């Protein structure tokens, strides 16, 4: 079976990218392969992670240039993994139902414009919720507004700081959920079962 070609879009350290790379190496992801990593930031450590694993890494200058590269590389699935840029409606429509994102909360809580990174965990702690988690969802024109693919809950503990909570959500939810979702969608795409 031909593998689904995946592009991962990143802005920072690339811990979720690493989780996908590790899942690919361990066989959790077997229906897809990362063919490209693109970042909107030249100093993103994620680009070094890609290069260290023999994956083509590019700097995203603008959406038109990125779309051209995605088409040239035959990309079928785009994974936003800590990508801190809102994509245009035109870009999203070019890859409709083929862009997924990981968000560090249980959507619809603590999501939408301005809710990313540590801000999400700060809000969860300020609000006093007892459970948070992560959500993998399809990307549409509304930030964090696309159809939910998978969610995993994580308990908030006494004494949590945003940093401690962020680490727990990554370890207990994001790094588990995202590779599973990537495999599930890659498998459907590889079998031609996605509309």
C-alpha positions as CSV (number, residue, x, y, z in Angstrom):
1,X,0.0,0.0,0.0
2,X,1.3,3.5,-0.9
3,X,1.8,5.7,2.2
4,X,0.0,9.0,2.6
5,X,2.5,11.9,2.2
6,X,2.4,14.2,5.3
7,X,3.6,17.7,5.8
8,X,4.0,19.0,9.4
9,X,3.8,22.8,9.9
10,X,5.6,24.1,13.0
11,X,6.6,27.3,14.7
12,X,8.7,26.3,17.6
13,X,10.5,23.5,19.3
14,X,8.7,20.7,17.6
15,X,7.9,18.4,20.5
16,X,4.7,17.2,18.7
17,X,6.7,16.8,15.5
18,X,9.1,14.6,17.4
19,X,6.1,12.5,18.7
20,X,5.0,11.9,15.1
21,X,8.6,11.0,14.0
22,X,8.9,8.6,16.9
23,X,5.5,7.1,16.2
24,X,6.6,6.6,12.6
25,X,9.8,4.9,13.6
26,X,8.0,2.6,16.2
27,X,5.3,1.6,13.7
28,X,2.4,3.4,15.3
29,X,2.2,5.4,12.1
30,X,2.5,2.9,9.3
31,X,0.1,4.3,6.7
32,X,1.7,7.7,6.3
33,X,5.2,9.2,6.2
34,X,6.4,12.7,6.9
35,X,7.7,14.0,3.6
36,X,8.0,17.7,4.6
37,X,8.4,20.0,7.6
38,X,7.7,23.7,7.1
39,X,8.0,26.5,9.6
40,X,7.1,30.2,9.5
41,X,10.0,30.9,11.8
42,X,13.6,30.5,10.7
43,X,14.9,29.8,14.2
44,X,12.4,27.0,15.0
45,X,14.2,24.1,16.5
46,X,11.6,21.8,14.8
47,X,13.5,22.4,11.5
48,X,16.7,20.9,13.1
49,X,14.6,17.9,14.3
50,X,13.4,17.4,10.7
51,X,17.0,17.6,9.3
52,X,18.3,15.3,12.0
53,X,15.7,12.7,10.8
54,X,16.4,13.1,7.1
55,X,13.1,15.0,6.4
56,X,13.0,17.9,4.0
57,X,12.7,21.1,5.9
58,X,11.6,24.5,4.5
59,X,11.0,28.0,5.7
60,X,7.5,29.2,4.8
61,X,7.8,32.7,3.3
62,X,4.2,32.9,2.3
63,X,1.1,30.7,1.7
64,X,1.4,30.7,-2.1
65,X,5.0,29.5,-2.0
66,X,4.1,26.8,0.6
67,X,1.1,25.6,-1.5
68,X,3.5,25.2,-4.5
69,X,5.9,23.1,-2.4
70,X,3.1,21.0,-1.0
71,X,1.9,20.2,-4.5
72,X,5.4,19.5,-5.8
73,X,5.9,17.1,-2.9
74,X,2.6,15.4,-3.4
75,X,1.4,16.2,0.1
76,X,-2.0,14.7,1.0
77,X,-2.3,15.5,4.7
78,X,-1.1,18.6,6.6
79,X,-0.6,18.4,10.4
80,X,-0.4,21.6,12.4
81,X,1.9,20.9,15.4
82,X,2.5,24.0,17.3
83,X,2.0,26.2,14.2
84,X,1.3,29.7,15.5
85,X,-0.1,31.3,12.3
86,X,-3.7,31.4,11.2
87,X,-4.1,30.0,7.7
88,X,-6.2,31.8,5.1
89,X,-9.6,30.5,3.9
90,X,-8.1,29.9,0.5
91,X,-5.2,27.8,1.9
92,X,-7.6,25.7,4.0
93,X,-10.0,25.2,1.1
94,X,-7.0,23.9,-1.0
95,X,-6.6,21.1,1.5
96,X,-10.2,20.8,2.8
97,X,-10.6,17.9,5.3
98,X,-6.9,17.3,5.0
99,X,-5.5,19.7,7.6
100,X,-5.5,18.7,11.3
101,X,-4.4,20.5,14.4
102,X,-3.6,19.5,18.0
103,X,-4.9,21.9,20.6
104,X,-3.9,21.7,24.3
105,X,-7.4,21.8,25.9
106,X,-10.7,20.0,25.6
107,X,-12.4,22.0,22.9
108,X,-14.7,24.0,23.2
109,X,-12.9,25.1,26.4
110,X,-10.0,27.5,26.3
111,X,-9.7,27.7,22.5
112,X,-10.0,30.2,19.6
113,X,-8.1,33.3,18.7
114,X,-5.3,34.1,21.2
115,X,-5.5,30.7,22.9
116,X,-2.2,28.9,22.3
117,X,0.8,27.6,24.2
118,X,1.0,28.5,27.8
119,X,-2.0,30.9,27.6
120,X,-4.3,27.9,27.3
121,X,-3.0,26.3,30.6
122,X,-3.0,29.7,32.4
123,X,-6.7,30.1,31.5
124,X,-7.5,26.5,32.7
125,X,-5.8,27.2,36.0
126,X,-7.4,30.6,36.4
127,X,-10.8,29.2,35.7
128,X,-10.3,26.4,38.3
129,X,-11.3,23.4,36.1
130,X,-10.3,20.0,37.5
131,X,-9.8,18.4,34.1
132,X,-8.2,19.6,30.9
133,X,-6.6,17.7,28.1
134,X,-5.9,17.9,24.3
135,X,-8.0,17.8,21.2
136,X,-7.1,16.8,17.6
137,X,-9.5,18.5,15.1
138,X,-9.9,19.3,11.5
139,X,-8.9,22.8,10.6
140,X,-11.5,25.2,9.1
141,X,-11.7,29.0,8.9
142,X,-12.6,29.4,12.6
143,X,-9.6,29.0,14.9
144,X,-10.0,25.7,16.7
145,X,-13.5,25.5,15.2
146,X,-13.2,22.4,13.0
147,X,-14.8,19.0,13.6
148,X,-13.2,17.1,16.5
149,X,-11.3,13.9,15.7
150,X,-10.1,12.8,19.1
151,X,-9.8,14.1,22.7
152,X,-8.0,12.9,25.8
153,X,-8.6,14.2,29.3
154,X,-5.8,15.0,31.8
155,X,-6.4,15.8,35.5
156,X,-5.3,19.1,37.0
157,X,-3.4,18.6,40.2
158,X,-2.9,20.8,43.3
159,X,0.2,23.0,42.9
160,X,0.1,22.9,39.1
161,X,1.8,25.9,37.3
162,X,1.0,26.5,33.6
163,X,4.5,25.0,32.8
164,X,3.9,21.8,34.8
165,X,0.4,21.4,33.4
166,X,1.7,22.0,29.8
167,X,4.2,19.2,30.2
168,X,1.6,16.8,31.6
169,X,-0.9,17.5,28.8
170,X,1.9,16.9,26.3
171,X,3.0,13.7,27.8
172,X,-0.4,12.2,28.7
173,X,-2.5,13.5,25.8
174,X,-0.9,15.3,22.9
175,X,2.0,12.9,22.2
176,X,-0.5,10.0,22.3
177,X,-3.5,11.5,20.5
178,X,-1.7,13.2,17.6
179,X,0.2,10.1,16.3
180,X,-2.9,8.0,16.5
181,X,-5.0,10.5,14.6
182,X,-2.3,10.9,12.0
183,X,-2.3,7.1,11.5
184,X,-6.1,6.9,11.3
185,X,-6.4,9.7,8.7
186,X,-3.4,8.5,6.8
187,X,-4.9,5.0,6.6
188,X,-8.2,6.4,5.3
189,X,-6.4,8.6,2.7
190,X,-4.2,5.7,1.6
191,X,-7.3,3.6,1.0
192,X,-9.1,6.5,-0.7
193,X,-11.8,6.6,1.9
194,X,-11.8,10.3,2.7
195,X,-14.1,12.7,0.9
